């Protein structure tokens, strides 16, 4: 059976349809559960729990006298007995009575132990996954600095933990044509004035000088838009507390680029010796006078 195309939306808003890729979600459940949202994850586990007990409840119903002291009588009593068995609780009031019931209960206990191990492992993997709470300014600006046109971006450490040996990489991705006329999507590295920080704690202003060696030399807002250009900023570092590597990315389509603007100043030196950082202005940009 032919599968429908998979649609992806690029940061620029442009949509791409993917044809011919097999969808094998059942063979990659770990990745599905690691990337899905928390509400969907809990809903999936709850649905599995209910469906599994419904099926085992039906299995017990095939032999009506299989369970002793069934309470409440009927299917729902068998359902709740299945819940107790699957969770390996075993209150003792209801218990298997026949060989058939013991076989079904043994199979259910095995299923419960395996399911508990898988769910516990998945929950641990989700909670222990390192997350970088890096804050990126919504816009990037291009302005003169030290007499040269400069691309400026801003980032901050929202968690306020010590991130050691932080590194930054900035790339330009755009459509280009070769000399032979072929269409290519190329990636260019944009050299930063400082790409490393020994301690990333409060904020970081990243700057790329647009000189004759820069891939941005001679470009304009219209030419970048025509080439469907995109800026990709990657920050990484090591959390001092957990010693885990933290990585975060921010994409800047050309619509998020502000020419002849500057970032609002968020630092206010205090006369009492206490400097103040106002992150409410972190995303603000102002036109150059």
C-alpha positions as CSV (number, residue, x, y, z in Angstrom):
1,X,0.0,0.0,0.0
2,X,1.3,3.4,-1.0
3,X,2.0,5.6,2.0
4,X,1.0,9.3,2.0
5,X,3.8,11.8,1.8
6,X,5.3,13.2,5.0
7,X,5.1,17.0,5.3
8,X,7.7,19.0,7.1
9,X,7.7,22.8,7.6
10,X,11.0,24.6,7.5
11,X,11.8,27.5,9.9
12,X,11.3,29.9,7.0
13,X,7.7,28.6,6.7
14,X,8.3,26.7,3.5
15,X,6.8,23.2,3.4
16,X,8.5,20.1,2.0
17,X,6.8,16.8,1.2
18,X,8.9,13.6,1.6
19,X,8.0,10.7,-0.7
20,X,9.2,7.1,-0.6
21,X,10.4,7.0,3.1
22,X,9.0,3.9,5.0
23,X,7.3,4.7,8.3
24,X,8.3,2.2,10.8
25,X,7.2,3.8,14.1
26,X,6.6,0.4,15.8
27,X,10.3,-0.5,15.1
28,X,11.5,2.8,16.7
29,X,9.3,3.1,19.8
30,X,12.2,4.3,21.9
31,X,12.8,7.4,19.7
32,X,9.0,8.0,19.5
33,X,8.6,7.9,23.3
34,X,11.7,10.1,23.8
35,X,10.5,12.8,21.4
36,X,6.7,12.8,22.1
37,X,5.2,15.3,24.6
38,X,4.7,14.4,28.2
39,X,0.8,14.4,27.9
40,X,1.0,12.0,25.0
41,X,3.5,9.8,26.8
42,X,1.2,9.4,29.8
43,X,-1.8,8.9,27.6
44,X,0.0,6.1,25.8
45,X,0.9,4.3,29.0
46,X,-2.6,4.8,30.4
47,X,-4.1,3.4,27.2
48,X,-1.8,0.4,27.3
49,X,-2.7,-0.2,30.9
50,X,-6.5,-0.1,30.3
51,X,-6.3,-2.1,27.0
52,X,-4.1,-4.8,28.5
53,X,-6.5,-5.3,31.5
54,X,-9.5,-5.4,29.2
55,X,-7.9,-8.2,27.2
56,X,-6.9,-10.2,30.2
57,X,-10.4,-9.6,31.7
58,X,-11.9,-11.2,28.5
59,X,-9.4,-14.1,28.9
60,X,-10.6,-14.8,32.4
61,X,-14.2,-14.5,31.2
62,X,-13.7,-17.6,28.9
63,X,-13.9,-19.7,32.1
64,X,-16.6,-18.1,34.3
65,X,-15.6,-20.1,37.4
66,X,-11.8,-19.4,37.1
67,X,-11.6,-16.8,39.9
68,X,-12.6,-17.4,43.5
69,X,-14.5,-14.8,45.5
70,X,-15.1,-12.7,42.4
71,X,-16.2,-9.3,43.6
72,X,-17.9,-7.4,41.9
73,X,-19.4,-10.3,39.9
74,X,-19.2,-10.4,36.2
75,X,-16.7,-8.8,33.8
76,X,-15.7,-5.8,35.9
77,X,-14.7,-8.1,38.7
78,X,-12.4,-10.0,36.3
79,X,-11.1,-6.6,35.1
80,X,-10.2,-5.5,38.6
81,X,-8.6,-8.9,39.3
82,X,-6.6,-8.3,36.1
83,X,-5.5,-4.9,37.4
84,X,-4.3,-6.5,40.7
85,X,-2.5,-9.3,38.9
86,X,-0.8,-7.0,36.3
87,X,0.5,-4.8,39.0
88,X,1.5,-7.9,41.1
89,X,-0.4,-6.4,44.0
90,X,-2.4,-9.6,44.9
91,X,-4.7,-8.4,47.7
92,X,-5.7,-12.1,48.4
93,X,-9.5,-11.9,48.4
94,X,-9.7,-12.9,44.7
95,X,-7.3,-15.6,43.4
96,X,-7.1,-18.1,40.5
97,X,-9.1,-21.2,41.1
98,X,-8.4,-23.4,38.0
99,X,-5.3,-24.4,36.0
100,X,-6.5,-22.2,33.2
101,X,-6.8,-19.2,35.5
102,X,-3.3,-19.9,36.9
103,X,-1.8,-20.0,33.4
104,X,-3.5,-16.7,32.4
105,X,-2.4,-15.1,35.6
106,X,1.2,-16.3,35.2
107,X,1.2,-14.8,31.7
108,X,-0.2,-11.6,33.0
109,X,2.3,-11.3,35.8
110,X,5.1,-11.8,33.3
111,X,3.6,-9.1,31.1
112,X,3.3,-6.8,34.1
113,X,6.9,-7.2,35.2
114,X,8.2,-6.7,31.7
115,X,5.9,-3.7,31.1
116,X,6.9,-2.1,34.5
117,X,10.6,-2.5,33.5
118,X,10.1,-0.9,30.2
119,X,8.0,2.0,31.5
120,X,10.3,2.6,34.4
121,X,13.3,2.7,32.1
122,X,11.6,5.0,29.7
123,X,10.6,7.4,32.5
124,X,14.1,7.4,33.9
125,X,15.5,8.1,30.4
126,X,13.1,11.0,30.0
127,X,13.9,12.5,33.4
128,X,17.7,12.0,33.2
129,X,18.0,13.5,29.7
130,X,20.2,16.6,29.9
131,X,18.4,19.8,28.9
132,X,20.0,23.1,28.1
133,X,17.9,26.0,29.2
134,X,19.7,28.5,26.9
135,X,17.8,31.6,26.0
136,X,18.2,33.0,22.5
137,X,17.1,36.4,21.4
138,X,14.3,36.3,18.9
139,X,16.1,38.5,16.5
140,X,19.6,38.8,15.1
141,X,20.9,42.3,14.1
142,X,23.4,43.6,11.6
143,X,25.1,46.9,12.5
144,X,28.4,48.6,12.3
145,X,30.9,47.8,15.1
146,X,34.5,49.0,15.2
147,X,34.0,50.4,11.7
148,X,32.9,47.1,10.2
149,X,29.5,45.7,9.4
150,X,28.8,43.0,12.0
151,X,26.2,40.3,12.6
152,X,25.3,40.2,16.3
153,X,23.3,37.6,18.1
154,X,22.5,37.3,21.8
155,X,22.2,34.3,24.1
156,X,21.8,33.8,27.9
157,X,21.8,30.9,30.4
158,X,18.3,30.8,31.7
159,X,19.0,28.2,34.4
160,X,21.9,30.3,35.8
161,X,24.0,27.2,36.4
162,X,27.7,27.2,35.6
163,X,28.3,25.8,32.0
164,X,31.9,25.1,31.5
165,X,33.9,25.3,28.2
166,X,30.9,26.6,26.3
167,X,31.3,26.6,22.5
168,X,29.3,28.4,19.8
169,X,29.0,27.6,16.1
170,X,27.2,29.8,13.6
171,X,26.2,28.6,10.1
172,X,24.6,30.1,7.1
173,X,22.4,27.8,5.0
174,X,21.1,29.0,1.7
175,X,20.3,28.0,-1.9
176,X,23.1,28.4,-4.4
177,X,23.8,27.6,-8.0
178,X,27.0,26.1,-9.2
179,X,28.9,27.2,-12.3
180,X,27.3,24.4,-14.2
181,X,23.8,25.7,-13.2
182,X,23.0,23.0,-10.6
183,X,20.9,23.9,-7.6
184,X,22.5,23.2,-4.2
185,X,21.6,23.8,-0.6
186,X,24.9,24.8,0.9
187,X,26.1,25.4,4.5
188,X,28.7,28.0,5.3
189,X,30.5,28.4,8.6
190,X,30.5,32.0,9.9
191,X,33.5,32.7,12.0
192,X,32.8,34.3,15.4
193,X,35.0,36.8,17.1
194,X,34.8,34.6,20.1
195,X,33.5,31.1,19.8
196,X,34.4,29.8,23.3
197,X,33.5,30.8,26.8
198,X,35.3,29.2,29.8
199,X,32.2,29.9,32.0
200,X,28.8,30.6,30.5
201,X,26.7,31.9,33.3
202,X,24.7,35.1,32.5
203,X,24.8,36.2,28.9
204,X,26.8,35.9,25.7
205,X,26.9,38.4,22.8
206,X,28.1,36.6,19.6
207,X,29.6,38.6,16.7
208,X,30.5,37.8,13.2
209,X,32.4,40.4,11.2
210,X,31.1,40.8,7.6
211,X,34.3,41.4,5.7
212,X,35.5,40.4,2.3
213,X,36.1,36.8,3.6
214,X,32.6,36.4,5.0
215,X,29.9,34.4,3.1
216,X,27.7,37.4,3.9
217,X,29.9,39.9,2.1
218,X,27.8,42.0,-0.3
219,X,24.5,40.4,0.5
220,X,21.2,42.3,1.2
221,X,17.9,41.4,2.8
222,X,16.4,40.8,-0.6
223,X,19.2,38.5,-1.8
224,X,19.1,36.5,1.3
225,X,15.4,36.1,1.1
226,X,15.7,35.0,-2.6
227,X,18.1,32.3,-1.6
228,X,15.9,31.1,1.3
229,X,18.7,31.7,3.7
230,X,18.8,30.6,7.3
231,X,21.1,31.2,10.2
232,X,21.7,28.3,12.6
233,X,23.3,29.0,16.0
234,X,24.5,26.1,18.1
235,X,25.6,26.4,21.7
236,X,27.1,23.5,23.8
237,X,28.9,23.2,27.1
238,X,29.3,21.0,30.2
239,X,27.1,21.4,33.2
240,X,29.3,21.8,36.2
241,X,26.9,20.0,38.5
242,X,26.0,16.9,36.5
243,X,29.0,16.9,34.1
244,X,26.6,16.3,31.2
245,X,27.0,17.9,27.8
246,X,24.3,20.5,27.1
247,X,23.4,21.4,23.5
248,X,20.8,23.8,22.1
249,X,20.1,25.3,18.7
250,X,18.3,28.4,17.5
251,X,17.3,29.0,13.9
252,X,17.0,32.5,12.5
253,X,15.1,32.8,9.2
254,X,15.8,36.0,7.3
255,X,12.5,37.5,8.6
256,X,14.1,37.5,12.1
257,X,17.1,39.5,10.9
258,X,17.1,43.3,11.7
259,X,19.4,45.6,9.7
260,X,20.8,48.7,11.2
261,X,19.5,47.8,14.6
262,X,21.0,47.2,18.0
263,X,20.1,45.1,21.1
264,X,18.6,47.0,24.0
265,X,21.1,47.2,26.9
266,X,20.0,44.9,29.8
267,X,22.9,45.6,32.1
268,X,22.7,48.5,34.6
269,X,25.8,49.1,36.8
270,X,24.6,49.8,40.3
271,X,26.1,52.6,42.4
272,X,25.8,50.4,45.4
273,X,28.2,47.9,43.8
274,X,25.4,45.5,42.6
275,X,25.0,45.2,38.8
276,X,21.5,44.5,37.6
277,X,20.5,42.4,34.5
278,X,17.0,43.1,33.2
279,X,16.0,40.1,31.1
280,X,12.6,41.6,30.3
281,X,14.5,43.6,27.6
282,X,16.5,40.6,26.4
283,X,14.6,40.3,23.1
284,X,14.2,44.0,22.5
285,X,16.0,45.7,19.5
286,X,16.3,49.4,18.7
287,X,17.0,51.2,15.4
288,X,20.4,52.9,15.2
289,X,20.2,56.6,15.5
